[in-house]
Amino acid sequence: MNLWNRIVVLVLCICAGLYILHHVEKFSTNSMANMENKEGMSNANTNTGTDNTDNRTTVTHTTIVAVPDSKGLFEFNHGKSDSSKIPKIIWTFWSDDRRSSTLGSEGPENSVVKSCIDSWKKHNPDYEIHVLTKKNYKKYIYGVPDLDIDIEKMKHSGDFVARFADYVRCIVLSQQGGFWIDASIICHAPLSWVHATQNKTGAEFVGYYIHKGTYLEYTQTSPMIENWFFACVPGSLFMQDWCEEFFRTDEYATIAEYLDNVKEQGVHFNNIHNLASPEYLTMHISAQKVLQRPTDEHKYNLYLFSCCSGPFAYLHDHDWNSAVAVHQLVDTDTCENYYKYPLIKLRGSERTILEQYDDSIRQRAFADEGK
């Protein structure tokens, strides 16, 4: 091969190399753009704050997210059972300064809360119901060596009543198991669906997650678990770890410092900012920590239902407009639409609105398909 031919071959090789390099770079750029677009789409129409970490856990839990049955309901996927490994004990909390003689020295004075608890009794007559308070919770906590549990002495227990209740529900349920039901939850049906779910799946923990607080990619690994209703077996590993993690808040001068520590461990706060501030929903973040960075790579067996297709359906159906949603629960033309849901969760704002109705109207929200 003469010199000229060698030069031609060399030039062709250089051109071919440049061509390949150009397309490799273009492919990489497009791939990065697609990844950014997907992230942008998942963040669209939500306020995600400054939490941009995306280090999901490599530990695979048995976390089952329920799909609706033929009637569009989730809770009755596994039918009904009278009992399971979950004790037939209902726990709730009510602040001491709101007691009433109508339910004993530990009962709530609020008429809506009283109606809620009455609905539990109606549909679950053979259950124990314990209304926990700041004065009585200690008698339900098992002795822990070298640990004097006095929630009132914890740094953040006085932040607000719900925070105190969070500490109580953690420690009591992690030990005794049973059902935690917030005091402002309406019960339309027996809790037999929970027992059926536990029997069929062997789940240690049955509860709800909220999809408006959960990015799609986290649905199977660390969905945003709600804490206003859940049931667990005594000594549930997940519940014990959740309790231990939430009690770590006492190691920090402020909740913000605790949250910073959790974030530094690579925990993603999911879409918590679409619900409320992490400072208020700190127990939710503690659950995210447990799921994403479990102690000793513990594996849990959870069964979760979508609360937006159940207890929060009335709010979800009306774009989370509390006044409109509550009216649907008491309006004669619409109230029966919500009797099919075994539970209805009233937040503070919805409870306050419901209190403004006359009792005869308000009671429509507590009826059921059997009436």
LUMNU-173498 format. One line per 10 residues: number of its first residue (from 1); for each residue x, y, z of N, C-alpha, C. Coordinates in steps of 0.2 Angstrom, whole numbers, always signed. Layout:
NUM	X Y Z X Y Z X Y Z  ...
***
This chain:
1	+4 -6 +0 +0 +0 +0 +4 +6 +0  +3 +11 -5 +8 +17 -5 +6 +22 +0  +10 +27 +0 +9 +32 +6 +2 +35 +5  +0 +37 -1 -7 +40 -2 -13 +36 +1  -12 +29 -1 -18 +25 +1 -18 +24 +9  -12 +24 +12 -11 +24 +19 -15 +30 +23  -13 +36 +19 -16 +42 +22 -24 +42 +22  -26 +39 +16 -34 +39 +15 -37 +34 +20  -34 +29 +21 -36 +24 +26 -36 +27 +33  -31 +31 +35 -30 +34 +42 -36 +39 +43
11	-37 +43 +37 -42 +48 +38 -49 +45 +39  -50 +40 +35 -57 +36 +36 -58 +33 +43  -52 +31 +46 -53 +28 +53 -54 +34 +58  -51 +39 +57 -52 +45 +61 -59 +47 +61  -62 +48 +54 -69 +50 +53 -74 +45 +57  -72 +39 +56 -77 +34 +59 -77 +34 +66  -71 +35 +69 -70 +36 +76 -74 +42 +79  -73 +48 +75 -77 +54 +77 -85 +53 +77  -87 +49 +72 -94 +48 +71 -97 +44 +77  -93 +38 +78 -95 +34 +84 -95 +38 +90
21	-90 +42 +92 -90 +46 +98 -95 +51 +98  -97 +54 +93 -103 +59 +93 -109 +55 +95  -111 +49 +92 -117 +46 +93 -117 +43 +100  -112 +41 +103 -111 +39 +110 -113 +45 +115  -110 +50 +113 -111 +56 +118 -119 +58 +117  -121 +58 +111 -128 +60 +110 -133 +55 +114  -131 +49 +113 -135 +44 +117 -135 +45 +125  -129 +47 +127 -129 +48 +134 -133 +54 +136  -132 +59 +132 -136 +66 +134 -143 +64 +134  -146 +61 +129 -153 +59 +128 -155 +55 +134
31	-151 +50 +136 -153 +46 +142 -153 +50 +148  -149 +55 +149 -149 +59 +155 -155 +63 +155  -157 +66 +149 -162 +70 +148 -169 +67 +150  -169 +60 +148 -175 +56 +149 -176 +55 +156  -170 +54 +160 -171 +52 +167 -173 +59 +170  -171 +64 +168 -173 +71 +171 -180 +72 +170  -182 +70 +164 -189 +72 +162 -194 +67 +166  -192 +61 +167 -196 +56 +172 -196 +59 +179  -191 +61 +181 -191 +64 +188 -195 +70 +188  -195 +74 +183 -199 +80 +183 -206 +79 +183
41	-208 +73 +179 -215 +71 +179 -217 +69 +185  -213 +65 +189 -215 +63 +195 -216 +68 +200  -212 +74 +199 -213 +79 +204 -218 +84 +202  -221 +83 +196 -226 +89 +193 -232 +90 +198  -234 +96 +199 -239 +98 +203 -239 +96 +210  -233 +95 +213 -232 +94 +220 -226 +98 +222  -227 +100 +229 -221 +104 +232 -217 +99 +235  -211 +98 +233 -206 +93 +236 -201 +96 +240  -201 +102 +241 -196 +105 +245 -189 +104 +243  -184 +104 +247 -177 +103 +245 -175 +96 +246
51	-179 +91 +247 -177 +84 +248 -176 +81 +241  -170 +80 +238 -169 +77 +232 -165 +71 +232  -164 +68 +238 -161 +62 +238 -165 +56 +235  -162 +51 +232 -165 +46 +229 -162 +39 +230  -160 +38 +236 -156 +32 +238 -161 +27 +241  -165 +23 +237 -169 +18 +240 -166 +12 +243  -169 +9 +247 -167 +3 +250 -166 -3 +246  -161 -7 +247 -160 -13 +243 -163 -19 +246  -166 -18 +252 -169 -23 +256 -176 -24 +253  -178 -30 +252 -185 -31 +249 -189 -34 +254
61	-194 -30 +256 -199 -32 +261 -205 -36 +258  -209 -39 +261 -215 -42 +259 -220 -36 +260  -220 -31 +255 -225 -26 +256 -230 -27 +250  -236 -28 +252 -241 -29 +247 -246 -23 +247  -247 -20 +242 -252 -15 +241 -258 -17 +237  -263 -17 +241 -270 -20 +238 -272 -17 +232  -276 -21 +228 -279 -19 +222 -287 -19 +224  -291 -15 +221 -298 -16 +222 -302 -22 +220  -307 -24 +223 -311 -30 +221 -316 -28 +216  -320 -33 +214 -325 -32 +209 -330 -26 +211
71	-331 -24 +217 -335 -19 +219 -331 -12 +219  -325 -12 +218 -321 -6 +218 -318 -5 +225  -319 -10 +230 -316 -9 +237 -310 -13 +237  -306 -11 +242 -300 -14 +244 -300 -19 +250  -304 -16 +255 -303 -20 +261 -306 -27 +262  -310 -29 +257 -313 -35 +258 -310 -40 +253  -304 -39 +250 -301 -43 +246 -301 -50 +248  -300 -51 +254 -299 -58 +257 -305 -60 +261  -310 -57 +261 -317 -59 +264 -317 -56 +271  -320 -60 +276 -321 -59 +283 -318 -64 +287
81	-316 -63 +293 -314 -68 +298 -315 -65 +304  -317 -69 +309 -319 -67 +316 -313 -66 +320  -307 -69 +318 -301 -68 +323 -295 -69 +319  -289 -67 +321 -283 -69 +318 -277 -68 +324  -271 -68 +322 -266 -67 +327 -266 -59 +329  -270 -55 +327 -270 -48 +329 -276 -48 +335  -274 -46 +341 -279 -46 +346 -285 -42 +345  -290 -44 +348 -296 -40 +347 -297 -34 +352  -292 -30 +352 -291 -24 +356 -290 -18 +352  -294 -13 +354 -294 -6 +350 -291 -1 +355
91	-286 +2 +353 -283 +7 +356 -284 +14 +353  -285 +19 +357 -286 +26 +355 -283 +31 +360  -283 +37 +359 -280 +42 +363 -285 +48 +363  -286 +51 +369 -289 +57 +370 -286 +61 +376  -285 +67 +374 -282 +72 +379 -286 +72 +386  -283 +72 +391 -286 +72 +398 -291 +78 +399  -289 +84 +396 -294 +89 +398 -300 +89 +394  -301 +84 +390 -308 +84 +386 -312 +77 +388  -312 +76 +394 -315 +70 +397 -323 +71 +398  -326 +66 +398 -334 +67 +399 -336 +61 +404
101	-341 +62 +408 -344 +57 +412 -348 +52 +408  -350 +54 +402 -354 +49 +398 -350 +43 +396  -343 +43 +395 -340 +37 +394 -335 +36 +399  -336 +38 +405 -332 +37 +411 -326 +42 +412  -322 +41 +416 -317 +46 +418 -312 +47 +412  -312 +42 +408 -307 +43 +402 -310 +44 +396  -316 +45 +396 -320 +46 +389 -320 +53 +386  -321 +54 +380 -320 +60 +377 -327 +64 +378  -326 +71 +378 -332 +75 +379 -335 +77 +372  -331 +77 +367 -333 +79 +360 -338 +74 +358
111	-344 +77 +355 -349 +73 +353 -348 +69 +347  -344 +72 +342 -342 +68 +336 -337 +62 +338  -333 +63 +343 -328 +58 +345 -332 +52 +348  -337 +54 +352 -341 +50 +356 -345 +45 +351  -348 +49 +346 -351 +45 +341 -347 +40 +337  -341 +42 +336 -336 +38 +332 -334 +32 +337  -333 +32 +343 -332 +27 +347 -338 +22 +348  -344 +25 +348 -350 +21 +348 -350 +17 +342  -348 +20 +336 -349 +16 +330 -344 +10 +330  -338 +10 +334 -334 +5 +335 -337 -1 +339
121	-340 +1 +344 -344 -3 +349 -349 -7 +345  -353 -3 +341 -359 -6 +338 -356 -12 +333  -351 -11 +329 -349 -16 +324 -344 -21 +327  -341 -19 +333 -336 -24 +336 -338 -25 +343  -344 -28 +345 -346 -28 +352 -341 -32 +356  -338 -37 +354 -333 -41 +358 -326 -39 +358  -325 -33 +356 -318 -30 +357 -317 -26 +363  -311 -27 +366 -309 -22 +371 -307 -15 +368  -310 -10 +371 -308 -3 +369 -305 +1 +375  -299 +3 +373 -295 +7 +378 -294 +14 +376
131	-297 +19 +380 -295 +26 +378 -290 +28 +382  -284 +28 +379 -278 +30 +383 -277 +38 +384  -274 +40 +390 -274 +47 +391 -267 +48 +394  -265 +54 +396 -258 +55 +399 -258 +52 +406  -263 +51 +409 -263 +48 +416 -263 +41 +416  -266 +37 +411 -267 +30 +411 -262 +26 +407  -259 +29 +402 -255 +25 +397 -250 +20 +400  -247 +22 +406 -241 +18 +408 -243 +11 +411  -249 +11 +413 -252 +4 +415 -252 -1 +409  -252 +1 +403 -252 -3 +397 -246 -4 +394
141	-240 -2 +397 -234 -3 +395 -230 -8 +399  -227 -13 +395 -224 -18 +399 -217 -15 +402  -215 -18 +407 -208 -16 +410 -203 -17 +405  -199 -12 +404 -193 -13 +400 -186 -12 +404  -182 -17 +405 -176 -16 +409 -172 -10 +408  -170 -6 +413 -166 +0 +412 -169 +5 +408  -176 +5 +407 -179 +10 +403 -185 +13 +407  -185 +19 +410 -191 +22 +413 -195 +26 +408  -200 +23 +405 -204 +27 +400 -208 +32 +403  -207 +38 +402 -211 +43 +404 -211 +48 +399
151	-217 +47 +395 -217 +51 +389 -217 +59 +390  -220 +61 +396 -221 +68 +397 -214 +71 +398  -209 +67 +400 -202 +70 +401 -198 +70 +394  -201 +67 +389 -198 +67 +382 -198 +75 +379  -192 +76 +376 -191 +83 +374 -197 +86 +370  -200 +82 +365 -205 +84 +361 -212 +82 +362  -213 +79 +367 -220 +76 +369 -225 +82 +370  -222 +88 +372 -227 +93 +373 -228 +98 +367  -225 +96 +361 -226 +100 +355 -233 +101 +354  -237 +96 +353 -244 +96 +352 -247 +89 +354
161	-254 +89 +355 -257 +83 +358 -255 +77 +353  -255 +78 +346 -254 +72 +342 -247 +69 +343  -242 +73 +344 -236 +71 +345 -236 +66 +351  -239 +68 +357 -239 +64 +363 -243 +57 +361  -248 +58 +357 -252 +52 +355 -247 +47 +351  -243 +50 +347 -238 +46 +343 -234 +42 +347  -231 +45 +352 -227 +41 +356 -230 +36 +360  -237 +37 +362 -241 +32 +365 -242 +26 +361  -245 +28 +355 -247 +22 +350 -241 +18 +348  -235 +21 +347 -229 +17 +346 -227 +12 +351
171	-227 +14 +357 -225 +10 +362 -230 +4 +364  -236 +6 +364 -241 +2 +366 -242 -4 +361  -243 -2 +355 -244 -6 +349 -238 -11 +348  -232 -8 +349 -226 -12 +348 -226 -18 +353  -229 -17 +358 -229 -22 +363 -235 -27 +363  -241 -24 +363 -247 -27 +364 -250 -29 +358  -249 -26 +352 -253 -27 +346 -260 -25 +347  -264 -27 +342 -271 -25 +342 -272 -19 +336  -277 -15 +337 -279 -10 +332 -278 -3 +335  -275 +1 +332 -275 +8 +333 -280 +12 +329
181	-284 +15 +332 -289 +19 +328 -290 +26 +331  -288 +31 +327 -289 +38 +330 -296 +39 +332  -297 +44 +337 -303 +45 +340 -308 +48 +335  -306 +50 +330 -311 +53 +325 -312 +49 +319  -312 +43 +319 -313 +38 +314 -320 +35 +315  -324 +35 +309 -331 +32 +309 -330 +25 +307  -334 +20 +310 -334 +13 +308 -340 +12 +305  -340 +9 +299 -347 +7 +296 -347 +0 +295  -342 -4 +297 -343 -12 +297 -338 -15 +302  -339 -21 +303 -334 -25 +308 -327 -25 +305
191	-322 -26 +310 -315 -26 +308 -313 -33 +305  -318 -37 +303 -317 -44 +301 -312 -44 +295  -312 -39 +291 -308 -38 +285 -301 -38 +287  -299 -35 +292 -292 -35 +294 -290 -42 +296  -294 -46 +300 -292 -52 +302 -292 -57 +296  -296 -56 +291 -296 -60 +285 -289 -59 +281  -287 -53 +281 -281 -51 +278 -275 -54 +281  -275 -53 +288 -269 -56 +292 -269 -64 +291  -275 -67 +291 -275 -74 +290 -273 -77 +284  -275 -73 +278 -273 -75 +271 -266 -74 +270
201	-263 -68 +272 -257 -66 +270 -251 -67 +275  -253 -68 +281 -248 -69 +287 -245 -62 +288  -248 -57 +286 -245 -50 +288 -244 -49 +295  -239 -46 +297 -238 -44 +304 -241 -37 +305  -242 -33 +300 -245 -26 +300 -250 -25 +295  -256 -23 +296 -261 -21 +291 -263 -14 +292  -262 -10 +287 -264 -3 +288 -265 +0 +281  -264 +7 +281 -266 +11 +275 -259 +15 +273  -259 +16 +266 -254 +21 +264 -258 +26 +260  -255 +32 +259 -258 +37 +255 -254 +39 +249
211	-257 +38 +243 -254 +38 +237 -252 +45 +235  -256 +50 +238 -254 +57 +236 -247 +59 +240  -245 +55 +245 -239 +56 +248 -234 +51 +246  -235 +47 +241 -230 +42 +239 -229 +43 +231  -223 +44 +230 -221 +43 +223 -221 +36 +220  -223 +36 +214 -225 +29 +211 -219 +24 +212  -213 +27 +211 -207 +22 +211 -206 +19 +218  -210 +22 +223 -209 +20 +230 -215 +16 +233  -219 +15 +228 -226 +11 +231 -224 +4 +233  -220 +1 +230 -218 -6 +233 -213 -7 +238
221	-209 -1 +238 -203 -2 +243 -204 +2 +250  -207 +8 +249 -208 +12 +255 -214 +17 +254  -220 +14 +253 -226 +19 +253 -227 +23 +259  -230 +29 +259 -231 +33 +264 -236 +30 +269  -234 +27 +274 -239 +24 +279 -242 +29 +283  -249 +28 +284 -253 +32 +288 -253 +29 +295  -253 +33 +301 -253 +31 +307 -260 +32 +311  -265 +34 +308 -271 +35 +311 -275 +28 +312  -274 +23 +308 -277 +17 +308 -272 +12 +306  -271 +7 +310 -267 +1 +308 -268 -5 +313
231	-266 -11 +312 -267 -16 +316 -261 -20 +315  -258 -23 +321 -252 -27 +321 -253 -33 +326  -249 -38 +325 -248 -44 +329 -244 -41 +335  -244 -44 +341 -240 -42 +347 -233 -44 +345  -228 -39 +346 -221 -40 +345 -220 -39 +338  -224 -36 +334 -222 -35 +327 -215 -32 +326  -211 -35 +322 -204 -33 +321 -204 -26 +318  -209 -25 +313 -209 -18 +310 -212 -13 +315  -217 -14 +319 -219 -10 +324 -214 -8 +329  -210 -13 +331 -205 -12 +336 -199 -8 +333
241	-197 -9 +327 -192 -4 +324 -195 +3 +323  -201 +3 +321 -204 +10 +320 -204 +14 +327  -206 +10 +332 -206 +13 +339 -199 +16 +341  -194 +11 +340 -187 +13 +342 -185 +19 +338  -186 +19 +331 -184 +24 +327 -187 +31 +329  -194 +31 +330 -197 +37 +332 -195 +40 +339  -194 +35 +343 -191 +37 +350 -184 +40 +350  -181 +39 +344 -174 +43 +343 -175 +50 +343  -181 +53 +342 -182 +60 +341 -180 +63 +348  -180 +59 +353 -178 +62 +360 -171 +63 +361
251	-167 +61 +356 -159 +62 +356 -158 +69 +353  -162 +72 +350 -161 +79 +347 -165 +84 +350  -161 +90 +350 -164 +96 +353 -170 +98 +350  -170 +97 +343 -176 +99 +339 -178 +94 +334  -184 +94 +332 -187 +89 +327 -183 +90 +321  -181 +96 +319 -178 +98 +313 -171 +94 +313  -168 +94 +318 -161 +91 +319 -162 +83 +318  -167 +80 +320 -168 +73 +319 -170 +72 +312  -174 +76 +309 -175 +75 +302 -169 +76 +297  -164 +80 +299 -158 +81 +296 -154 +75 +296
261	-154 +72 +302 -150 +66 +303 -153 +60 +299  -159 +60 +298 -163 +54 +294 -161 +55 +287  -161 +62 +285 -159 +63 +278 -152 +62 +276  -148 +63 +281 -140 +62 +280 -139 +54 +279  -144 +50 +282 -143 +43 +281 -145 +40 +274  -147 +45 +270 -149 +43 +263 -157 +42 +262  -161 +44 +267 -168 +42 +267 -171 +47 +263  -175 +45 +258 -179 +50 +254 -186 +51 +258  -188 +57 +258 -194 +59 +262 -200 +58 +258  -199 +54 +252 -205 +53 +248 -209 +59 +246
271	-215 +59 +245 -219 +65 +244 -222 +68 +250  -219 +68 +255 -222 +71 +262 -224 +78 +261  -221 +82 +257 -223 +89 +257 -229 +90 +253  -232 +85 +250 -238 +85 +247 -244 +84 +252  -242 +83 +258 -247 +81 +264 -246 +87 +269  -241 +87 +272 -240 +92 +277 -232 +93 +279  -230 +97 +283 -223 +97 +285 -220 +91 +288  -214 +89 +286 -211 +84 +290 -211 +85 +297  -210 +91 +300 -210 +92 +307 -216 +90 +310  -222 +90 +307 -228 +88 +309 -229 +81 +309
281	-228 +78 +303 -228 +71 +301 -222 +67 +303  -219 +68 +308 -212 +65 +310 -213 +58 +310  -218 +55 +313 -219 +48 +314 -219 +45 +307  -222 +48 +302 -222 +46 +295 -215 +45 +292  -211 +50 +294 -204 +50 +291 -200 +44 +295  -202 +43 +301 -198 +38 +305 -200 +31 +301  -206 +30 +299 -208 +24 +295 -204 +24 +289  -203 +29 +285 -199 +29 +279 -192 +27 +281  -189 +29 +286 -182 +27 +288 -182 +20 +289  -187 +17 +293 -187 +10 +294 -187 +6 +288
291	-192 +8 +283 -192 +4 +277 -186 +5 +272  -183 +11 +272 -178 +12 +267 -171 +10 +270  -170 +11 +277 -164 +9 +280 -165 +5 +286  -168 -1 +285 -170 -5 +291 -164 -7 +295  -165 -8 +302 -160 -10 +307 -158 -17 +305  -152 -19 +304 -149 -25 +303 -152 -28 +297  -154 -24 +292 -158 -27 +286 -164 -31 +288  -168 -29 +293 -174 -33 +294 -179 -32 +289  -182 -38 +288 -187 -38 +283 -194 -39 +286  -199 -35 +283 -206 -35 +286 -211 -38 +282
301	-217 -39 +285 -222 -42 +281 -228 -37 +282  -229 -33 +277 -234 -28 +278 -240 -29 +272  -246 -27 +274 -251 -27 +269 -255 -20 +270  -255 -16 +264 -257 -9 +265 -263 -8 +260  -268 -4 +262 -273 -2 +258 -272 +5 +256  -275 +7 +250 -275 +14 +249 -281 +18 +252  -278 +23 +257 -283 +27 +260 -288 +31 +256  -285 +33 +250 -289 +38 +246 -294 +34 +242  -294 +27 +243 -300 +23 +240 -304 +20 +246  -303 +23 +252 -307 +20 +257 -308 +26 +262
311	-305 +26 +268 -306 +31 +273 -306 +39 +271  -302 +40 +266 -302 +47 +263 -305 +48 +256  -309 +43 +254 -312 +43 +248 -317 +49 +247  -320 +51 +253 -325 +57 +252 -321 +63 +251  -315 +64 +254 -311 +70 +252 -307 +69 +246  -305 +63 +244 -302 +63 +237 -307 +64 +232  -313 +62 +233 -318 +63 +227 -320 +70 +226  -318 +75 +231 -320 +82 +231 -314 +86 +232  -308 +84 +229 -302 +88 +228 -300 +91 +235  -301 +87 +240 -299 +88 +247 -302 +95 +250
321	-308 +96 +248 -311 +102 +250 -315 +100 +256  -313 +101 +262 -316 +99 +268 -324 +100 +269  -326 +106 +268 -333 +108 +269 -337 +104 +264  -335 +104 +257 -339 +100 +252 -339 +93 +254  -333 +90 +256 -333 +83 +257 -337 +81 +263  -337 +85 +269 -341 +83 +275 -348 +83 +273  -350 +88 +269 -357 +89 +267 -360 +83 +264  -355 +79 +260 -357 +73 +256 -359 +68 +261  -356 +68 +267 -357 +63 +272 -364 +63 +276  -367 +69 +275 -373 +71 +279 -379 +72 +275
331	-377 +74 +268 -383 +75 +264 -387 +69 +262  -393 +69 +262 -398 +64 +261 -397 +61 +254  -395 +65 +249 -394 +62 +242 -387 +59 +241  -382 +60 +246 -376 +57 +245 -373 +53 +250  -376 +53 +256 -372 +50 +262 -372 +42 +261  -377 +39 +258 -377 +32 +258 -371 +30 +253  -368 +34 +249 -363 +32 +244 -357 +30 +248  -356 +33 +255 -350 +32 +259 -351 +26 +264  -357 +23 +264 -358 +18 +269 -354 +12 +267  -353 +11 +261 -349 +5 +259 -342 +5 +262
341	-339 +10 +263 -332 +10 +266 -332 +8 +273  -328 +4 +275 -328 +1 +282 -326 +7 +287  -322 +11 +285 -319 +17 +289 -320 +23 +286  -321 +29 +289 -321 +36 +287 -316 +39 +292  -311 +42 +289 -306 +46 +294 -308 +54 +293  -309 +56 +299 -310 +64 +300 -304 +67 +303  -301 +71 +299 -296 +75 +302 -299 +81 +306  -294 +85 +309 -297 +90 +314 -301 +95 +310  -300 +97 +304 -304 +101 +301 -311 +99 +299  -311 +92 +297 -317 +89 +295 -321 +88 +301
351	-318 +86 +307 -322 +85 +313 -325 +92 +315  -321 +97 +315 -324 +104 +317 -330 +105 +313  -330 +104 +306 -335 +106 +302 -341 +101 +304  -340 +95 +305 -346 +91 +306 -349 +93 +313  -345 +95 +318 -348 +97 +324 -353 +103 +323  -353 +107 +318 -357 +113 +317 -364 +110 +315  -365 +104 +312 -372 +102 +310 -376 +100 +316  -383 +101 +316 -387 +98 +321 -386 +90 +322  -387 +88 +328 -386 +81 +329 -390 +76 +324  -396 +78 +323 -400 +74 +319 -397 +73 +312
361	-394 +79 +309 -391 +78 +303 -384 +75 +303  -381 +77 +308 -374 +74 +309 -374 +66 +309  -379 +63 +312 -379 +56 +313 -380 +52 +307  -382 +56 +301 -382 +52 +295 -375 +50 +293  -370 +53 +295 -363 +51 +293 -361 +45 +297  -365 +43 +302 -363 +37 +306 -367 +31 +305  -372 +32 +300 -377 +27 +299 -373 +22 +295  -376 +16 +292 -373 +11 +288 -378 +8 +284  -376 +4 +279 -381 +1 +275 -386 -4 +278  -385 -5 +284 -390 -9 +288 -396 -5 +291
371	-395 +1 +290 -400 +5 +293 -405 +8 +288
***
